[in-house]
Amino acid sequence: MDKATHNTHEIASAILDYERGILTDADASLAATAHVFLKLQSYLTKRLGAGGYRSVVNRAVSVSKAQVPLLSPIHVEDNGALDGFDDCLIAPGSAKESEGYVVLISNFLALMDTFLGPDMSLRLLGSIWPDVAVNCDAKQRSVDIV
């Protein structure tokens, strides 16, 4: 795993942990992942447009399915929402479930880095999740979760 991927993976994991911690749902990882993408969609649609957001999330889903085949049922609706979580053959609460969702979020964040740049991406994430502090050294491309 390269350094950029590792960084987005750490950030994705921290965001998912944060969202899981504020939910009381029995299937917290699934609900937290859906909540992460709802927040991202709400925030990024204003900046990228509905089609732009849908294109980025569709690419993240495609890449994630190749990496984690158990995510195959997940698809992007016309409105940009993710659907098909209930059809995934991942045991709720399992490490595979959590890791699959981290991969999905991480791939989306990596695409944000590609299109917006790492500094802008981290500022946007800081706006969406101010309680998940992320420090970035753009020259070294290192990220610390505080």
Backbone as a ProteinNet text record, in pm:
[ID]
protein_1_A
[PRIMARY]
MDKATHNTHEIASAILDYERGILTDADASLAATAHVFLKLQSYLTKRLGAGGYRSVVNRAVSVSKAQVPLLSPIHVEDNGALDGFDDCLIAPGSAKESEGYVVLISNFLALMDTFLGPDMSLRLLGSIWPDVAVNCDAKQRSVDIV
[TERTIARY]
85.3	0	89.8	68.6	154.2	113	198.3	177.5	46.4	13	-111.1	-231.5	-229.8	-340.2	-348.8	-232.8	-230.8	-291.3	-259.6	-313.1	-464.8	-516	-660.9	-727.2	-659.3	-712.5	-725.4	-622.3	-627.6	-739	-750.4	-854.5	-992.2	-1010.1	-1138.4	-1174.2	-1076.7	-1100.2	-1140.2	-1072.3	-1104.3	-1244.3	-1280.3	-1414.3	-1521	-1498.7	-1596.3	-1608.6	-1497.1	-1501	-1579.7	-1557.5	-1629	-1779.5	-1819.1	-1962	-2024.3	-1952	-2001.9	-2023.8	-1937.7	-1947.3	-2065.8	-2119.1	-2233	-2367	-2362.1	-2485.7	-2517.7	-2644.8	-2686.5	-2746.6	-2736.6	-2789.9	-2720.9	-2795.6	-2738.6	-2634.2	-2656	-2560.8	-2483.3	-2400.3	-2335.4	-2243.8	-2170.6	-2078.8	-2154.3	-2261.1	-2342.6	-2404.8	-2466.1	-2529.9	-2426.8	-2309.3	-2204.6	-2154.3	-2137.2	-2091.6	-2193.9	-2319.5	-2424.5	-2424.5	-2404	-2401.3	-2282.1	-2166.7	-2047.6	-2077.3	-2135.8	-2161.6	-2274	-2370.2	-2471.9	-2409.2	-2318.4	-2250.4	-2163.4	-2087.5	-2003.3	-2087.9	-2198.3	-2285	-2342.5	-2390.8	-2449.5	-2347.3	-2228	-2124.2	-2065.6	-2034.9	-1964.3	-2054.4	-2181.7	-2272.5	-2279.4	-2267.8	-2267.8	-2144.8	-2036.1	-1910.1	-1882.4	-1922.7	-1895.2	-2016.2	-2132.9	-2255.9	-2298.5	-2425	-2477.1	-2408.3	-2387.3	-2322	-2176.9	-2107.5	-1967.9	-1953.3	-2037.9	-2034.1	-2066.1	-2170.8	-2213.2	-2101.4	-2029.7	-1918.6	-1806.9	-1772.1	-1664.3	-1705.7	-1826.9	-1870.1	-1886.7	-1929.9	-1943.8	-1807.1	-1705.2	-1570.1	-1517.9	-1541.8	-1497.4	-1562.6	-1690.5	-1761.4	-1702	-1676	-1619.3	-1483.8	-1396.4	-1263.3	-1275.4	-1365	-1382.9	-1435.5	-1525.3	-1577.9	-1467.2	-1373	-1260.8	-1170.3	-1156.8	-1070.4	-1139.4	-1268.6	-1346.3	-1472.2	-1464.4	-1578	-1708.9	-1700.6	-1822.7	-1906.1	-1845.9	-1919	-1993.4	-1989.5	-2047.8	-2192	-2278.3	-2416.6	-2432.5	-2331.9	-2344.8	-2342.1	-2433.8	-2440.1	-2484.1	-2465.3	-2498.4	-2632.6	-2724.1	-2854.6	-2840.6	-2943.5	-2941.1	-2920.2	-2966.4	-2952.5	-2817.4	-2728.6	-2596.9	-2589.5	-2703.2	-2705.2	-2654.4	-2592.8	-2547.2	-2658.9	-2671.9	-2773.5	-2712.8	-2776.6	-2732.3	-2655.2	-2638.5	-2566.1	-2630.4	-2763.5	-2833.7	-2809.3	-2767.7	-2744.7	-2600.7	-2514	-2375	-2370.5	-2287.3	-2276.7	-2165.7	-2169.2	-2070.9	-2145	-2092.6	-2157.1	-2152	-2269.8	-2271.2	-2183.6	-2106.9	-2020.6	-1887.4	-1865.6	-1740.6	-1628.7	-1506.6	-1390.2	-1394.5	-1442.1	-1452.4	-1550.8	-1659.1	-1756.7	-1691.9	-1630.8	-1568.4	-1459.7	-1373.6	-1264.9	-1319	-1424.5	-1484.5	-1534.4	-1598.1	-1650	-1536.7	-1429.6	-1312.6	-1250.5	-1241.6	-1187.5	-1272.5	-1403.1	-1493.6	-1473.2	-1470	-1450.2	-1310.4	-1211	-1072.9	-1057.6	-1119.6	-1112.6	-1178.2	-1287.9	-1352.7	-1259	-1195.6	-1104.5	-983.4	-933.2	-820.7	-860.3	-981.8	-1029.6	-1045.1	-1090.8	-1095.8	-956.5	-857.1	-718.9	-677	-713.6	-676.4	-739.5	-867.6	-939	-926.1	-915.7	-912.4	-775	-688.2	-558.9	-571.8	-462.1	-469	-500.9	-445.2	-471.9	-619.3	-676.8	-818.9	-906.6	-870.8	-949.5	-951.5	-835.3	-828.4	-903.7	-899.5	-978.2	-1127.8	-1169.5	-1311.5	-1353	-1268.2	-1299.4	-1304.8	-1215.4	-1216.7	-1342.9	-1399.5	-1526.5	-1642.8	-1638.8	-1747.2	-1737.7	-1615.9	-1591.7	-1492	-1534.5	-1439.7	-1389.3	-1462.3	-1418.8	-1315.1	-1290.7	-1186.1	-1074	-979	-872	-769.3	-738.9	-642.7	-538.5	-411.8	-302.3	-230	-195.4	-131.7	-1.1	101.2	226.6	230.5	193.6	177.9	308.7	421.5	549.4	582.7	562.3	595.6	476.1	361.2	238.7	205.3	228.6	195.1	73.1	-5	-125.9	-126.8	-155	-166.8	-311	-368.8	-501.9	-481.4	-536.8	-518.6	-637.3
-116.8	0	122.9	215.3	332.8	432	533.3	624.5	700.6	747.6	822.8	735.3	609.8	519.6	493.2	473.9	450.2	569	690.1	808.1	816.6	796	801.2	687.8	576.4	462.7	499.7	563.7	606.5	708.2	803	905	840.6	751.5	682.6	605.2	537.4	460.5	551.8	666.1	759.8	818.5	852.4	907.5	803	679.9	573.1	546.1	543.3	524	636	758.3	872.7	858.4	831.9	819.1	699.7	590.5	471.9	504	588.8	624.9	712.4	787.3	874.9	810	689.6	619.8	512.8	488.2	383.3	265.8	266.6	162	28.9	-79.1	-211.1	-247.5	-203.2	-228.4	-99.1	-61	70.3	94.2	-5.6	16.2	50.1	-22.2	4.8	144	174.6	305.3	417.3	394.9	497.2	522.6	417	432.9	510.7	475.3	549.3	695.8	720.5	856.7	934.5	870.6	934.4	981.1	893.3	930	1033	1032.2	1137.8	1273.9	1278.5	1404.6	1449.1	1355.2	1388.6	1437.4	1368.1	1407.1	1546.3	1572.3	1702.6	1814.1	1792.3	1894.8	1907.7	1796.6	1801.3	1828.7	1796.5	1826.6	1976.6	2054	2200.2	2248.3	2175.3	2217.6	2151.6	2025.9	1951.3	1937.9	1968.4	1942.7	1798.3	1770.9	1635.9	1532.9	1566.2	1473.2	1448.7	1553.7	1539.3	1449.2	1472.6	1387.7	1243.1	1224.2	1089	1016	1087.4	1026.2	980.3	1065	1030.8	912.9	916	806.4	676.8	687.5	568.8	504.8	586.9	533.8	469.3	533.1	476.8	341	329.1	201.4	95.2	131.8	35.4	-16.7	73.4	33.9	-53.3	-15.7	-89.9	-230.9	-246.8	-379.5	-471.5	-416.5	-497.4	-539.6	-453.7	-483.9	-571	-550.3	-624.5	-677.7	-795.6	-849.4	-859.3	-868.7	-875.8	-747.4	-638.9	-513	-508.2	-614.7	-616.4	-567.2	-593.5	-545.1	-392.9	-323.3	-178.4	-110.2	-17	59.7	202.8	289.2	430.3	456.3	513.2	550.4	675.9	707.1	825.1	954.6	956.7	1078	1084.1	986.1	984.3	905.1	859.4	781.5	639.8	581.5	443.1	350.4	238.3	139.8	0.9	-97.8	-236	-288	-205	-249.8	-373.7	-377.2	-488.9	-621.4	-614	-735.4	-785.5	-709.7	-753.5	-876.3	-970	-1093.8	-1082.3	-972.7	-949.3	-955.6	-1034.1	-1045.9	-912.5	-859.4	-733.4	-739.7	-635.1	-627.3	-698.3	-762.6	-835.6	-740.4	-787.1	-707.9	-687.6	-787.9	-774.6	-664.9	-652.5	-548.1	-411.2	-390.4	-262.2	-231.2	-327.8	-306.6	-277.7	-346.3	-320.6	-178.1	-129.7	6.3	108.6	76.9	166.4	175.3	63	63.1	152.3	141.5	223.5	372.4	409.5	550.2	595.5	511.5	544.8	569.8	486.7	507.1	638.5	672.6	801.1	916	905.8	1011.6	1023.7	910.2	913.5	986.4	964.7	1036.2	1185.3	1219.4	1360.7	1422	1350.2	1398.6	1422.4	1329.7	1340.5	1463.1	1484.4	1592.3	1728.2	1728.7	1855	1888	1789.1	1806.3	1770.7	1723.7	1678.5	1790	1908.5	2016.9	2056.6	2075.1	2112.3	2000.3	1876.8	1763	1761.4	1780.7	1777.6	1895.1	2010.5	2124.2	2095	2035.5	1999.8	1896.9	1796.2	1694.7	1757.9	1853.3	1923.7	2006	2055.5	2129.6	2036.2	1917.9	1821.4	1754.4	1718.2	1649.5	1728.5	1839.8	1919.4	1847.2	1745.9	1671.9	1564	1540.5	1447.6	1535.3	1568.6	1661.3	1589.8	1648.9	1592.6	1699.1	1666.1	1757.1	1704.9	1794.5	1751.9	1824.8	1749.5	1805.8	1773	1871.8	1847.1	1804	1854.8	1818.8	1672.6	1624.2	1486	1393.7	1451.5	1376.1	1285.9	1338.9	1261.9	1321.5	1234.8	1276.9	1217.4	1298.5	1250.9	1267.6	1164	1172	1210	1324.1	1375	1337.3
0	0	0	-95.6	-97.8	9.7	28.9	140.9	128.4	6.4	-11.8	21.4	-25.1	3.9	153.8	216.1	360.7	435.1	392.2	458.1	442.2	323.1	305	381.7	392.5	468.4	616.9	671.7	812.5	834.8	744	756.9	746.4	648.5	632.1	757.6	814.3	936.4	1052.6	1065.1	1173.2	1156.9	1033.7	1008.2	1038.4	992.5	1018.1	1167.8	1239.2	1384.4	1452.6	1407.2	1464.8	1442.3	1318.2	1286.1	1359.3	1369.1	1439.2	1586.7	1642.1	1782.9	1817	1719.1	1748.8	1714.5	1658.8	1623.5	1727.1	1745.9	1838.7	1763.2	1632.2	1546.5	1576.6	1572.2	1598.7	1493.5	1369.7	1262.2	1236.7	1333.4	1334.6	1214.9	1169.1	1056.6	929.4	903.9	785.8	795	907.7	925.6	920.3	979.8	979.7	837.8	759.1	621.3	539.9	554.2	483.6	525.8	654.5	707.4	652.7	642	584.9	443	362.2	223.1	209.5	299.3	297.5	325.6	422.8	453.6	336.4	279.4	164.7	47.2	21.9	-89	-67.5	50.6	80.9	60.8	106.4	99.7	-41	-105.3	-233.8	-353	-343.9	-454.4	-478.8	-372.1	-385.7	-461	-451.8	-512.3	-647.4	-663.2	-785	-876.8	-823.9	-897.2	-874.1	-898.8	-874.4	-962.5	-1090.7	-1182.6	-1147.1	-1103.2	-1063.2	-942	-842.3	-722.6	-759	-839	-877	-953.1	-1038.1	-1112.3	-1019.2	-921.8	-828.2	-740.8	-686.8	-599.8	-680.4	-805.1	-889.7	-914.4	-937.9	-958.4	-829.9	-715.9	-587.4	-562.7	-595.6	-578	-670.7	-795.4	-891.3	-846	-802.9	-755.8	-630.3	-541	-415.3	-439.8	-534.1	-565.9	-615	-691.1	-739.8	-624.6	-523.9	-409.8	-305.7	-287.7	-186.9	-256.2	-316.8	-392.6	-313.5	-181.3	-100.8	-110.8	-162.9	-180.7	-314.7	-392.6	-527	-536.7	-439.5	-453	-442.7	-391.7	-374.1	-509.9	-528.3	-652.3	-622.5	-720.1	-705.4	-773.3	-698	-752	-839.9	-917	-1003.1	-924.8	-800.7	-718.7	-645.4	-669.4	-607.1	-477.8	-427.9	-303.6	-330	-228.7	-238	-192.3	-261.5	-226.8	-243.1	-185.1	-197.8	-78.6	24.8	144	205.4	205.9	269.2	197.9	70.7	-6.7	0.7	66.3	82.5	172	135.8	213.5	316.9	392.2	496.9	629.9	721.8	852.5	926.3	966.7	1040.5	1164.6	1186.1	1302.5	1287	1172.7	1152.8	1109.8	1125.2	1081.9	930.8	856	709.8	672.2	748	719.2	735.9	849.6	877.5	775	745.2	649.9	509.6	468.8	338.2	326.7	430.5	428.4	435.7	508	512.3	372.8	302.2	165.7	75.5	86.6	5.8	33.7	159.3	196.1	154.8	177.2	142.6	-7.2	-88.5	-233.6	-274.3	-209.6	-238.3	-200.7	-82.7	-38.3	-130.5	-179.7	-273.7	-402.2	-447.7	-567	-538.4	-417.6	-379.3	-386.9	-335.5	-343.6	-488.3	-575.6	-716.7	-781.3	-757.7	-825.8	-757.5	-626.4	-552.6	-495.5	-486.3	-420.9	-274.1	-214.6	-75.1	24.1	3.1	98.5	98.8	-19.5	-29.2	25	-6.2	43.6	195.4	257	403.7	464.5	399.4	450.1	441.8	331.2	317.5	422.6	443.6	545.4	683.8	709.4	837.3	855.8	745.8	753	782.7	724.6	743.8	880.5	920.1	1047.1	1131.4	1189.3	1268.2	1393.2	1440.5	1558.8	1527.2	1397.9	1355.9	1300.9	1388.3	1350.7	1263.5	1148.8	1056.1	1025.8	1048.2	1016.2	894	802.7	678.8	656.2	621.1	572.9	423.9	340.9	197.3	130.7	176.9	114.7	137.4	258.7	289.6	266.2	243.4	218.5	337.8	456.6	577.3	644.6	704.1	772.2	911	1009.5	1146.7	1191.7	1245.1	1303.2	1447.7	1487	1624	1708.4
[MASK]
++++++++++++++++++++++++++++++++++++++++++++++++++++++++++++++++++++++++++++++++++++++++++++++++++++++++++++++++++++++++++++++++++++++++++++++++++

